[in-house]
Amino acid sequence: MTDSPTAAPPALTPCQQTPAERSPDDRPEIALPRHTQRLILRPRVELDGQVIGDLLVRGGQVADRQAEIGWALHPDFQGHGYATEAARELINLSFTDLRMHRVWAQLDPRNTASAKLCERLGMVREAQLRESRWAKGEWTDSAVYAILRSEWSG
């Protein structure tokens, strides 16, 4: 297995207890092969059998216990709470099953809908990186939002 983004993510096994029944330190850890240093999960959002969006959970070095989350929904399905529900589940997955310490999202600060979504979930705006990425023919800023496991109420 390689650390490339195209490598298949490890299989997740269902837990016998609900997240509320487990303390953060008692939650099972997803077993990754010893040589795996990065984790990438790319679930999809489906509604009535139709894919309406893509999600991302990406961990850097697994030992760092930090995960980046992301979401993108088809415009026809925005504004109905699907992104909020999906992002909440990504954070829950990151803190419960993956046992991460910190979850963060990076977005264009002009994307006010995603910024408000982060804030609704209790994420704190930690930084604005000036002209940090090239997108759609221009340099754009990036806003970084994050939440710690100790701050997450689920």
Order of alpha helices (4+ residues) and beta strands (2+ residues): beta-beta-beta-beta-alpha-beta-alpha-beta-beta
